[in-house]
Amino acid sequence: MTTLAGIQGQGWCVIGADSLIVDDPRKYIMPKSAGKIFKVSGYIVAIAGDIRPLQIVQHMMAFPQLPASSDHAELDKFMVQEIIPSLREAFNSENYQMDKDTSWSMMIAIRGLIYILDNDLTWTRDKRGLYGEGSGGDVALGAMNAWLYPDTPAAAKEIVRKSIAIAAQYDINTKEPIVIYYQDNK
């Protein structure tokens, strides 16, 4: 799978991912341009698990225009009314069937707010502001909790980087290089 880590700040977020793809019996280190995390149309998107949804979202999804508001309730509504239908449309156009045998989760940042989407297209946010997904996600989440909560994006980037590096020591499906992106609510 992978390791995704995210930190939600006040009006900003940081999300990072490792670069290893495991396709038994082979392992691939993905280049940044084709990796598990990318920026597109003002969004940050990172996916753990099956690689096909990542490719569809990165190359086939028509991302809705970002809302003007960064109000959390408005963004929650935007997620339900715009993002999820756009995901369904992209998956349907590529004949990708989400069923009990698919396994993936996505971190998506909209106007500095992190959402976790699961393969049933339900979303969650956590008021604690720390996120870990993928096979090394729990290790990264535990590592992030060991540091004081960062008050700047620069500190958050360093904590995300260190947390994914720690996950790479314990999870055979996680490997550097680590790619990290920052987003604010503007």
N, C-alpha and C positions, 0 to 999 in steps of 0.2 A: 504494500500500500504506500504509505508516505507519512510525513509529519507536516502538519500545518499548525502554526501558532499565531495568535492574534492578541493584541492589547487594545482595548477601547479606552481612549482618553476623553477629556472634556472638549468635544468638538473636533476630534481627530482620532485616527486609528492607525495601527501598524499591523501588517499581516506578512508572514513569511512562510516559505516552503523549502523543502529540500529538493534535490534534483534527480533522485534515483527512480527509475521505472523497472519493476521486476516483471518479466514475462517468462515464466519458467520454461526452460532452464537458464534463460539469459537475463542479464542486467544491463540497463542502459542509463547513461548519465545524459539527461535531456539538456539541450542548449536552452538558454534563457528565452529565446524566441519561440520555443515549442514546449516550454515547461509546464509545470503544474500550477503556476501562478502567472497572471498577466493583468495588464491594464488595458481597458477598452472603453471608449466613449464616456470617460469620467468614472468608471467603476474599477474596483479591484476584484478579481475573481480568482479563487484557488480551489482546487478539487483534489480530494483524496479518494482512492479506490479505483474503480474501473476507469480506464483511460478514454473510452469512447465518448462519454458525456463531456469530458474536458474538450475534446477535439470539436465536438458539435457546438458547444457554447463558444469556444474561441473563434471558430471559423464560419459558423453558419447562423448563429443567433443574431437577430435584429434587436439590439438593445434599445429599450424605450428611452426617449429623451428624459434626462434627469429632471425631477421636480424642482421648482424654484425654492421651495421651503426645505429647511433642515429640521423641522419639527418632527419629533419621534413618532407621534401618532399619525402624522401625514405620511411619513416614510413607511410605517407598518402597513398602511392602507395601500400605498404604492406597490409594496412587495406583493400583496395579494391580488391587486387589480391589474398590475402591469408586468411585473417580473415573472411571476409563476406562469401566467398565460403565454408569455413570450418563450419561456423554457419549453413548455408543452408543444408549442407550435414548431420550434426548432427540432425537438426530438421526433415529433410526428413526421416532419418533412424528410427526415433522414431514416425513417422506419426503425428508430431506436425504441425498443419496448422496455419500459420500466416494469419489472416483475419481481417476484420474491427471490430470484436468482441474481439480481443486480445489487451491487453494493457500492455506494459512493456517498460522499458528503461534500458540501460546498461551503466555503466562506465567501461571502460577497459583501463588499463595502459600498455603501451608498451615502454620499455626503458625510463621510467620516463615521458612519454607524455600521457596525458589523452584524451581519445575520449569518446564521448557520441554516443551511437547507439540507434535508436528508433526501434519500432517493424516493421517498413518497411525496416529495414537494411540500412538506411542512417546514416551517421556519421557527427558529427560536433566537432569542437574545438573552444574555445573562447580565444581570445588574452588577455583578462583580467585575465585569470587564475583561476577563481572561478567558481565552479560548484555545483549545487543543483538539485537533481532529486527526484521524488516520491511525495507522498501527503504532506510531510513536507519539500520538497526541496526548495520551495520559502522562507519559514521561515528561514531555515538554510542559504540560500544564502544571505538574508538580514542581518542575524546576522554576517556572515563572513565579509560583507562589512562594518560593524561598527568598525572593528579592523583595525589597520594599516596592510598593506600587509606584511606577515611574510618573513623574510630573511633567516630563517633556517628551516629545517624539524621539529625540536623539537617545534618551535613556531607554525608551521603549524598544527602539531598534536594536540596541545592544542586548537587552534582555531576551528579545525574540531570537536573535542570532545565537546567543549562548544556550538558550533552551533547546533549540533544534539541534545544535551541536551535541548537547548532552543526550538527546533522544537518539542521535546517530550512534552513540557508544553502546546503546542497549537494544536498539531495534534493527534487525538485519535488513529491513526494508527502507531504511533512511540513510542517506549519504549526502555529504556536502558536494558541490557548493550550495550555499543557501542564498535564496533570492528574497529580498525584503522590499516591500513598498509601503509608502506613507500616503495618507489621504486626510484632508481636512473637510470641514463642512461647507466650504465655499464652492 
